[in-house]
Amino acid sequence: MFNIFIEPLMTKIFCLAKQKRQLELARDLLLPKQMNNKMEV
């Protein structure tokens, strides 16, 4: 019973962690360009 309740929560946690990492990579790539005025906002 516990696993039935926890499994969807764990799946969501892992999905959100993956999204967070992808957003961090995008931020790390784009922010320096924006700060150096090499990219239009």
C-alpha positions as CSV (number, residue, x, y, z in Angstrom):
1,M,0.0,0.0,0.0
2,F,2.8,2.4,0.9
3,N,4.5,1.8,-2.5
4,I,1.3,2.5,-4.4
5,F,1.1,5.9,-2.7
6,I,4.8,6.8,-2.9
7,E,5.7,5.7,-6.4
8,P,3.9,8.6,-8.2
9,L,5.4,11.1,-5.8
10,M,8.9,9.7,-6.4
11,T,8.3,9.8,-10.2
12,K,7.3,13.5,-9.9
13,I,10.3,14.3,-7.8
14,F,12.7,12.7,-10.3
15,C,11.0,14.5,-13.2
16,L,11.2,17.9,-11.4
17,A,14.9,17.2,-10.5
18,K,15.7,16.6,-14.2
19,Q,13.8,19.7,-15.2
20,K,15.7,21.7,-12.6
21,R,19.0,20.5,-13.9
22,Q,18.1,21.4,-17.5
23,L,17.1,24.9,-16.4
24,E,20.3,25.3,-14.5
25,L,22.3,24.3,-17.6
26,A,20.3,26.8,-19.7
27,R,20.9,29.5,-17.2
28,D,24.6,28.9,-17.0
29,L,24.8,29.0,-20.8
30,L,22.7,32.1,-21.3
31,L,23.4,34.3,-18.3
32,P,27.0,35.1,-19.2
33,K,26.0,36.1,-22.7
34,Q,23.3,38.4,-21.4
35,M,25.7,40.0,-18.8
36,N,28.2,40.7,-21.6
37,N,25.6,42.3,-23.9
38,K,26.1,39.5,-26.5
39,M,22.5,38.6,-26.4
40,E,19.3,40.6,-26.9
41,V,16.6,40.2,-24.3
